[in-house]
């Protein structure tokens, strides 16, 4: 086993775009939400998959319950708060 296999995946934080709709709906279903949060969204991607999303407007979030996403959600909320006050 390589020492690199123990590293956390790279996480990319970006604004959601229209093509993210299906991935966001799947994420909402995984997280037992009946809908995707409203408003402008920031999303986090890891291993080429959307793992969390936060509404810039309300800070409501959805996240993959099968991955350790608490730190990622905290980062998304931090960035969303910064965008709200800018």
WOQUITA-V687228 format. One record per residue. OMEGA is omega in radians with two decimals (none if undefined). D_FIRST is the distance of its C-alpha to the first C-alpha in Angstrom with 2 decimals. Layout:
BEGIN
<<OMEGA;D_FIRST> <OMEGA;D_FIRST>>
END
This chain:
BEGIN
<<-3.13;0.00> <3.07;3.77> <3.14;6.64> <-3.11;8.43> <3.13;7.05> <-3.12;8.95> <3.05;12.02> <3.11;14.97> <3.04;16.34> <3.13;19.34> <3.09;22.54> <3.07;25.72> <-3.11;29.04> <3.05;32.04> <3.07;35.34> <3.07;35.41> <-3.07;37.28> <-3.11;39.13> <3.11;36.41> <-3.08;34.19> <-3.13;36.68> <3.13;34.95> <3.13;31.57> <3.09;33.49> <3.09;35.44> <3.13;32.32> <3.10;30.89> <3.10;34.26> <3.12;34.27> <-3.07;30.80> <3.10;32.07> <3.03;35.29> <-3.12;37.53> <3.12;40.41> <3.04;40.28> <3.09;38.45> <-3.09;39.65> <3.04;42.73> <3.10;43.27> <-3.09;41.11> <2.89;37.41> <3.12;34.41> <3.05;31.13> <3.09;27.48> <3.03;25.00> <-3.12;21.22> <3.12;19.18> <3.10;22.64> <3.05;24.07> <-3.08;26.82> <3.12;25.58> <3.08;28.68> <3.14;32.20> <3.05;35.02> <3.08;38.71> <-3.07;40.10> <-3.00;43.47> <-3.04;42.76> <3.02;39.21> <-3.11;38.64> <2.97;35.01> <-3.11;32.89> <3.12;29.14> <-3.10;26.49> <-3.12;26.56> <3.09;23.21> <3.06;21.35> <-3.01;21.61> <-3.08;24.44> <3.13;26.76> <3.13;25.90> <3.10;26.20> <3.09;29.57> <3.11;30.71> <3.12;30.04> <3.14;31.88> <3.09;34.77> <-3.14;35.01> <3.14;35.27> <3.10;37.73> <3.12;39.91> <3.12;40.00> <-3.13;41.10> <-3.09;43.77> <-3.11;45.30> <none;45.23>>
END
